[in-house]
Amino acid sequence: MRIGRGTALHLTYCTNIHAADGWDAVEANVRRYAPALRQRFSPAGPFGIGLRLSARDARELRTGDRLDAFRAWLDAEGLYVAIINGFPFGPFHGTPVKADVYAPDWRDPARVAYTLDLARILGRLVPAGVDGGVSTVPLSYKAWMPADDTTGWETVTDHVVQVAIALAQMRRETGAFLHLDIEPEPDCAIETVDETIAFFDRWLLPRGIPQVSRALGVDDEAARAALLDHVRVCFDCCHVSVEHEDPLQTLDRLAQAGIRIGRVQLSSALRVDMPADAAAAADITSRLRRFADTTYLHQVVTRDADGLTHFADLDPALDGAAARAAEWRIHFHVPLFARDYDGLTSTQDDVSRVIEAAVARPFTTHLEIETYTWDVLPGALKLDLLESISREYAWVMGRLDACTAPSSSTSSD
């Protein structure tokens, strides 16, 4: 839904919250939850959905007249899709995902084909006059493609450029303006703001500009502009916080580098101050064990006087460093609306600051609620799913209201 009269900001939630296998199951979830959420939060105007599609879902949606039928149903219900989550290629719930969530990475043509499928779908769904985005993995997992793998980086870059060219051609032919939103994440090929900027400056622009220039028949300046239009960053608040990066400084640095934000994912990480006292540390470690599930990677970055230390997952962090005093940031998308989890805290304040910045100086079109871990949360934190999503919306809209009052209020047009 559009936030505030006369603004370009849209608020959505990502349907990766819903377990589904195949388009029929995805559509059933959308039909069950989206109209009910619209009635609660945008009864007088259109309500946006951040659609998550696996490769299988996308193939099935493009079969026969399914896509046309889905678009017709969205229109009839006052719903719209302007962003798609193209990060996980395969299943995302009910099975161990861990590092497989990054596979296939951008070295693999299968990632290109999947992303182009999503772009073709979004080109049919995105409303006129609204830019659309397809999010994607942070190129690769660091353990699979180190910084000195020149061949790997060249292949990744060429594949990203291939998609950028296709999006630019789609814009020429249909008017649909789409961008690929690369999502930095801990322990991946690009995780920090430095690495993100380095990818654009060292690889994407130098290698991509000549390719775009030839493909589109434009000069280098226009080719550079096309690349920066169609390749952007998905700014995940949780991921930035886990890296111990200040979100506003990160946004400033990306802007200074000419890198645009395709969407902001509103997500909160677990935060813990691990005490030096062994007994107190053991107590906190015990509480954290409940968050160490077998489905997702929960990377940990700790900070102490010696700097940052990275752990590939929560279990090895708990096994190897529980007694060391440090500030822990844990890649676990905890609910936005809560600050305290049985004595553990979150990076909720960082999310609030990003929302305020997005309202004060709009640097993106899309804000997307992206809490997807409901099914693996400790029991006391699990709630009815519709109520859980609604509480996330209520919290975000409360922050938006605070930013826009008294001159305007959060509404839908």
VOKE-602102 format. One record per residue (C-alpha): residue number from 0; residue in one letter; chain; x, y, z. Coordinates in Angstrom, 3 decimals. Example, Ala and Ser with C-alpha at 12.3 -4.5 7.8 and 13.67 -1.06 7.14 Angstrom:
2
nr rest kette east north up
0 A A 12.300 -4.500 7.800
1 S A 13.670 -1.060 7.140
***
This chain:
413
nr rest kette east north up
0 M A 0.000 0.000 0.000
1 R A 1.095 3.551 -0.588
2 I A 2.376 5.332 2.498
3 G A 1.181 8.905 2.941
4 R A -0.605 10.960 0.346
5 G A 1.615 12.218 -2.425
6 T A 4.594 9.995 -1.589
7 A A 6.177 7.232 -3.663
8 L A 6.670 4.840 -0.733
9 H A 4.924 1.473 -0.777
10 L A 4.691 -0.904 2.194
11 T A 4.400 -4.647 1.557
12 Y A 5.087 -7.912 3.323
13 C A 7.021 -10.810 1.835
14 T A 5.097 -14.031 1.333
15 N A 8.192 -16.087 2.189
16 I A 6.520 -16.167 5.600
17 H A 4.167 -18.830 4.201
18 A A 5.267 -22.420 3.693
19 A A 4.354 -23.511 0.178
20 D A 5.539 -25.984 -2.440
21 G A 4.268 -25.272 -5.942
22 W A 2.204 -22.432 -7.389
23 D A -1.140 -23.827 -6.218
24 A A 0.049 -23.697 -2.600
25 V A 1.527 -20.203 -3.055
26 E A -1.720 -18.931 -4.541
27 A A -3.765 -20.536 -1.768
28 N A -1.722 -18.661 0.855
29 V A -2.058 -15.362 -0.989
30 R A -5.820 -15.842 -1.321
31 R A -6.116 -16.725 2.358
32 Y A -4.071 -13.919 3.881
33 A A -3.768 -10.950 1.514
34 P A -7.453 -9.937 1.313
35 A A -7.775 -10.199 5.103
36 L A -4.710 -7.993 5.604
37 R A -6.004 -5.470 3.077
38 Q A -9.282 -5.226 5.000
39 R A -7.327 -4.470 8.183
40 F A -4.776 -2.025 6.842
41 S A -5.858 -0.636 3.476
42 P A -9.625 -1.095 3.046
43 A A -9.972 2.050 0.941
44 G A -7.000 1.507 -1.362
45 P A -4.767 -1.074 -3.057
46 F A -2.670 -3.383 -0.911
47 G A 0.755 -4.590 -2.022
48 I A 2.239 -8.061 -1.732
49 G A 5.926 -8.972 -1.875
50 L A 5.578 -12.246 -3.756
51 R A 8.052 -15.048 -3.047
52 L A 8.372 -17.586 -5.866
53 S A 10.724 -20.537 -6.135
54 A A 11.939 -21.674 -9.548
55 R A 9.222 -24.324 -9.579
56 D A 6.546 -21.798 -8.555
57 A A 7.629 -19.434 -11.327
58 R A 7.571 -22.130 -14.003
59 E A 4.115 -23.255 -12.962
60 L A 2.757 -19.699 -12.808
61 R A 3.884 -19.104 -16.396
62 T A 2.021 -22.206 -17.598
63 G A -1.196 -21.730 -19.555
64 D A -3.343 -18.779 -18.483
65 R A -2.364 -18.880 -14.800
66 L A -0.519 -15.559 -14.836
67 D A -3.383 -13.729 -16.544
68 A A -5.860 -15.295 -14.117
69 F A -3.729 -14.287 -11.127
70 R A -3.436 -10.711 -12.367
71 A A -7.209 -10.567 -12.844
72 W A -7.787 -11.849 -9.312
73 L A -5.331 -9.302 -7.855
74 D A -7.115 -6.478 -9.661
75 A A -10.520 -7.677 -8.475
76 E A -9.329 -7.869 -4.855
77 G A -7.567 -4.493 -4.807
78 L A -4.147 -6.140 -4.534
79 Y A -0.937 -5.626 -6.477
80 V A 2.575 -7.048 -6.802
81 A A 5.512 -4.706 -7.401
82 I A 8.333 -6.734 -5.862
83 I A 9.275 -10.405 -5.992
84 N A 11.631 -12.295 -3.696
85 G A 13.934 -14.248 -6.010
86 F A 16.487 -15.182 -3.337
87 P A 15.742 -18.856 -2.521
88 F A 15.697 -20.958 -5.697
89 G A 14.085 -23.971 -4.048
90 P A 12.047 -24.829 -0.929
91 F A 12.347 -22.411 1.994
92 H A 10.324 -24.085 4.766
93 G A 10.060 -27.491 6.343
94 T A 13.454 -28.761 5.216
95 P A 17.059 -27.870 6.099
96 V A 18.032 -24.888 3.973
97 K A 21.240 -23.553 5.524
98 A A 23.859 -22.581 2.866
99 D A 21.808 -24.205 0.107
100 V A 19.705 -21.036 0.118
101 Y A 22.482 -19.450 -2.013
102 A A 22.449 -22.223 -4.603
103 P A 22.547 -22.016 -7.490
104 D A 24.670 -18.906 -7.182
105 W A 25.298 -16.317 -9.913
106 R A 28.004 -18.436 -11.560
107 D A 25.275 -20.852 -12.638
108 P A 23.111 -20.122 -15.710
109 A A 20.183 -21.642 -13.782
110 R A 20.187 -18.559 -11.540
111 V A 19.966 -16.343 -14.621
112 A A 17.091 -18.337 -16.119
113 Y A 15.188 -18.289 -12.808
114 T A 15.657 -14.546 -12.397
115 L A 14.508 -13.850 -15.951
116 D A 11.417 -15.988 -15.333
117 L A 10.632 -13.817 -12.316
118 A A 11.216 -10.640 -14.315
119 R A 8.793 -11.784 -17.015
120 I A 6.190 -12.500 -14.336
121 L A 6.727 -9.179 -12.603
122 G A 6.582 -7.324 -15.905
123 R A 2.963 -8.510 -16.203
124 L A 2.042 -7.775 -12.588
125 V A 3.717 -4.475 -11.675
126 P A 1.267 -1.540 -11.679
127 A A 1.776 1.207 -14.255
128 G A 3.990 3.992 -12.979
129 V A 5.541 1.900 -10.170
130 D A 9.071 0.514 -10.401
131 G A 9.397 -3.186 -9.656
132 G A 12.209 -5.270 -8.240
133 V A 13.402 -8.870 -8.081
134 S A 15.634 -9.570 -5.097
135 T A 18.459 -12.083 -5.337
136 V A 21.273 -13.770 -3.447
137 P A 24.499 -11.871 -2.603
138 L A 26.137 -13.349 -5.736
139 S A 27.585 -16.372 -3.933
140 Y A 28.607 -17.791 -0.572
141 K A 32.127 -16.767 0.494
142 A A 33.177 -20.363 1.082
143 W A 32.265 -21.170 -2.540
144 M A 33.760 -18.134 -4.288
145 P A 36.648 -16.385 -2.528
146 A A 37.734 -12.857 -3.344
147 D A 40.653 -14.055 -5.501
148 D A 38.498 -16.270 -7.759
149 T A 38.804 -14.030 -10.815
150 T A 37.023 -16.445 -13.144
151 G A 34.144 -16.758 -10.714
152 W A 33.755 -12.990 -10.363
153 E A 33.880 -12.504 -14.110
154 T A 31.174 -15.127 -14.633
155 V A 28.986 -13.675 -11.881
156 T A 29.336 -10.197 -13.335
157 D A 28.556 -11.280 -16.884
158 H A 25.411 -13.055 -15.710
159 V A 24.217 -10.034 -13.712
160 V A 24.882 -7.815 -16.747
161 Q A 22.888 -10.238 -18.907
162 V A 19.878 -9.724 -16.652
163 A A 20.395 -5.946 -16.558
164 I A 20.362 -5.845 -20.369
165 A A 17.158 -7.906 -20.465
166 L A 15.497 -5.526 -17.980
167 A A 16.576 -2.484 -19.995
168 Q A 15.181 -4.051 -23.158
169 M A 11.927 -4.858 -21.376
170 R A 11.652 -1.230 -20.314
171 R A 12.085 -0.114 -23.938
172 E A 9.551 -2.583 -25.263
173 T A 6.833 -2.565 -22.585
174 G A 7.473 0.433 -20.331
175 A A 7.808 -1.814 -17.266
176 F A 10.719 -0.506 -15.162
177 L A 12.281 -3.367 -13.194
178 H A 15.523 -3.721 -11.268
179 L A 17.555 -6.600 -9.870
180 D A 18.044 -6.090 -6.115
181 I A 21.200 -7.801 -4.825
182 E A 20.935 -8.567 -1.108
183 P A 24.209 -8.460 0.894
184 E A 24.266 -11.019 3.697
185 P A 26.777 -12.158 6.350
186 D A 29.439 -14.615 5.150
187 C A 28.523 -14.134 1.498
188 A A 30.448 -12.818 -1.494
189 I A 29.175 -9.360 -0.660
190 E A 28.188 -8.777 2.946
191 T A 29.512 -5.350 3.969
192 V A 29.059 -1.922 2.439
193 D A 32.748 -1.966 1.410
194 E A 32.307 -5.227 -0.486
195 T A 29.083 -4.039 -2.099
196 I A 30.689 -0.864 -3.401
197 A A 33.747 -2.835 -4.529
198 F A 31.570 -5.134 -6.634
199 F A 30.011 -2.189 -8.465
200 D A 33.296 -0.296 -8.871
201 R A 35.657 -3.180 -9.642
202 W A 33.406 -5.556 -11.545
203 L A 29.920 -4.458 -12.550
204 L A 30.632 -1.045 -14.060
205 P A 34.019 -1.657 -15.763
206 R A 32.980 -5.034 -17.155
207 G A 29.321 -4.237 -17.716
208 I A 29.412 -0.843 -19.414
209 P A 30.931 -2.107 -22.703
210 Q A 28.466 -5.031 -22.808
211 V A 25.442 -2.807 -22.185
212 S A 26.693 -0.236 -24.684
213 R A 26.927 -2.871 -27.434
214 A A 23.638 -4.585 -26.593
215 L A 21.560 -1.404 -26.354
216 G A 23.404 0.677 -28.945
217 V A 24.127 3.508 -26.503
218 D A 27.226 5.399 -25.395
219 D A 29.149 4.578 -22.228
220 E A 27.410 7.230 -20.147
221 A A 23.971 5.865 -21.031
222 A A 25.198 2.309 -20.451
223 R A 26.416 3.235 -16.971
224 A A 23.074 4.863 -16.206
225 A A 21.230 1.748 -17.390
226 L A 23.332 -0.510 -15.169
227 L A 22.706 1.654 -12.106
228 D A 19.003 1.830 -12.946
229 H A 18.585 -1.905 -13.289
230 V A 21.070 -3.303 -10.732
231 R A 20.414 -2.116 -7.201
232 V A 20.768 -3.213 -3.600
233 C A 18.188 -4.923 -1.442
234 F A 18.889 -3.257 1.918
235 D A 18.071 -5.826 4.601
236 C A 18.101 -4.085 7.994
237 C A 18.847 -7.319 9.863
238 H A 21.890 -8.104 7.724
239 V A 23.329 -4.611 8.075
240 S A 22.895 -4.728 11.854
241 V A 24.514 -8.160 12.131
242 E A 27.612 -6.670 10.464
243 H A 27.687 -3.990 13.190
244 E A 27.328 -1.327 10.479
245 D A 25.439 1.868 11.160
246 P A 22.456 1.721 8.785
247 L A 22.303 5.435 8.042
248 Q A 26.031 5.672 7.344
249 T A 25.690 2.613 5.097
250 L A 22.853 4.263 3.165
251 D A 24.924 7.439 2.809
252 R A 27.934 5.548 1.482
253 L A 25.867 3.659 -1.068
254 A A 24.288 6.909 -2.243
255 Q A 27.694 8.569 -2.549
256 A A 28.820 5.639 -4.711
257 G A 25.797 6.093 -6.980
258 I A 24.266 2.770 -5.892
259 R A 20.498 2.806 -5.510
260 I A 18.278 0.946 -3.065
261 G A 15.739 -1.231 -4.853
262 R A 13.923 -2.050 -1.636
263 V A 14.370 -1.977 2.125
264 Q A 13.590 -5.185 3.940
265 L A 12.340 -4.317 7.398
266 S A 13.856 -7.024 9.576
267 S A 15.316 -7.170 13.051
268 A A 18.265 -9.250 14.303
269 L A 18.854 -10.776 17.710
270 R A 21.270 -8.735 19.839
271 V A 22.977 -9.960 23.005
272 D A 25.558 -8.509 25.370
273 M A 27.443 -11.605 26.487
274 P A 28.746 -10.994 30.011
275 A A 32.201 -11.904 31.269
276 D A 30.786 -13.757 34.253
277 A A 30.747 -17.471 33.399
278 A A 27.451 -18.252 35.134
279 A A 25.662 -15.319 33.520
280 A A 27.122 -16.237 30.122
281 A A 25.965 -19.830 30.547
282 D A 22.436 -18.593 31.272
283 I A 22.346 -16.478 28.106
284 T A 23.859 -19.322 26.099
285 S A 21.061 -21.587 27.295
286 R A 18.454 -19.075 26.131
287 L A 20.137 -18.710 22.752
288 R A 20.180 -22.482 22.169
289 R A 16.441 -22.337 21.521
290 F A 17.102 -20.191 18.445
291 A A 19.640 -22.625 16.917
292 D A 17.327 -24.432 14.501
293 T A 18.236 -26.906 11.778
294 T A 16.481 -25.037 8.946
295 Y A 18.277 -21.718 8.425
296 L A 21.784 -20.338 8.791
297 H A 22.024 -17.948 11.728
298 Q A 25.391 -16.284 11.211
299 V A 26.845 -14.530 14.251
300 V A 29.165 -11.524 14.339
301 T A 30.558 -10.582 17.744
302 R A 32.314 -7.353 18.656
303 D A 34.734 -6.782 21.520
304 A A 37.854 -4.715 22.117
305 D A 39.737 -6.816 19.545
306 G A 37.207 -6.151 16.762
307 L A 34.739 -8.385 14.925
308 T A 34.631 -12.173 14.927
309 H A 32.455 -14.137 12.480
310 F A 30.778 -17.481 13.086
311 A A 29.099 -19.383 10.266
312 D A 26.105 -20.375 12.419
313 L A 24.713 -20.034 15.908
314 D A 25.711 -23.487 17.160
315 P A 29.475 -23.055 16.571
316 A A 29.282 -19.566 18.066
317 L A 27.697 -20.948 21.212
318 D A 30.161 -23.826 21.381
319 G A 33.251 -21.713 20.847
320 A A 32.711 -18.332 22.431
321 A A 29.973 -18.429 25.017
322 A A 32.204 -17.288 27.841
323 R A 33.823 -14.364 25.993
324 A A 32.382 -10.948 26.776
325 A A 31.205 -9.334 23.567
326 E A 28.233 -7.835 21.808
327 W A 26.602 -10.497 19.674
328 R A 24.533 -9.790 16.561
329 I A 22.708 -12.881 15.294
330 H A 21.147 -13.380 11.858
331 F A 17.735 -14.423 13.084
332 H A 14.785 -12.409 11.766
333 V A 12.941 -11.901 15.039
334 P A 9.572 -10.088 15.065
335 L A 9.760 -6.340 14.615
336 F A 7.096 -5.547 17.196
337 A A 9.025 -6.939 20.189
338 R A 12.209 -5.680 21.824
339 D A 12.761 -8.318 24.488
340 Y A 12.965 -12.094 24.062
341 D A 13.298 -13.585 27.548
342 G A 16.144 -11.241 28.375
343 L A 17.571 -11.153 24.865
344 T A 17.181 -7.979 22.807
345 S A 16.996 -7.010 19.146
346 T A 18.170 -4.393 16.672
347 Q A 14.679 -2.904 16.448
348 D A 16.077 0.625 16.905
349 D A 18.057 0.297 13.665
350 V A 14.843 -0.527 11.798
351 S A 13.143 2.538 13.266
352 R A 16.000 4.744 12.108
353 V A 15.831 3.373 8.574
354 I A 12.072 3.958 8.413
355 E A 12.568 7.541 9.561
356 A A 15.243 8.068 6.912
357 A A 13.058 6.590 4.172
358 V A 10.293 9.040 5.017
359 A A 12.587 12.049 5.456
360 R A 14.558 11.577 2.241
361 P A 13.016 8.830 0.137
362 F A 15.820 6.703 -1.296
363 T A 13.630 3.754 -2.293
364 T A 10.104 3.023 -3.430
365 H A 9.565 -0.152 -1.435
366 L A 9.521 -1.054 2.245
367 E A 8.988 -4.780 2.765
368 I A 8.274 -6.510 6.063
369 E A 10.480 -9.597 6.021
370 T A 10.039 -11.634 9.185
371 Y A 9.986 -15.224 7.939
372 T A 11.106 -17.309 10.923
373 W A 7.739 -17.764 12.648
374 D A 7.778 -21.544 12.259
375 V A 11.208 -21.917 13.908
376 L A 10.755 -19.398 16.720
377 P A 10.804 -20.727 20.298
378 G A 7.322 -21.797 21.344
379 A A 6.449 -18.794 23.512
380 L A 7.011 -16.436 20.563
381 K A 4.774 -18.315 18.128
382 L A 1.387 -16.730 17.482
383 D A -1.432 -17.137 14.995
384 L A 0.115 -16.238 11.646
385 L A -2.452 -13.633 10.598
386 E A -2.144 -11.941 13.986
387 S A 1.650 -12.089 13.783
388 I A 1.730 -10.378 10.377
389 S A -0.819 -7.847 11.592
390 R A 1.327 -6.967 14.605
391 E A 4.290 -6.403 12.285
392 Y A 2.192 -4.062 10.150
393 A A 0.885 -2.233 13.191
394 W A 4.398 -1.659 14.506
395 V A 5.741 -0.412 11.154
396 M A 2.740 1.831 10.564
397 G A 3.133 3.243 14.047
398 R A 6.699 4.252 13.196
399 L A 5.514 5.729 9.893
400 D A 2.760 7.678 11.641
401 A A 5.305 9.086 14.066
402 C A 7.496 10.187 11.150
403 T A 4.723 11.870 9.184
404 A A 2.731 13.532 11.991
405 P A 1.451 16.197 12.323
406 S A 1.540 17.300 8.661
407 S A 0.287 13.992 7.268
408 S A -0.643 10.531 8.384
409 T A -0.085 7.019 7.193
410 S A -2.753 6.150 4.666
411 S A -3.353 4.433 1.390
412 D A -4.263 6.133 -1.863
***
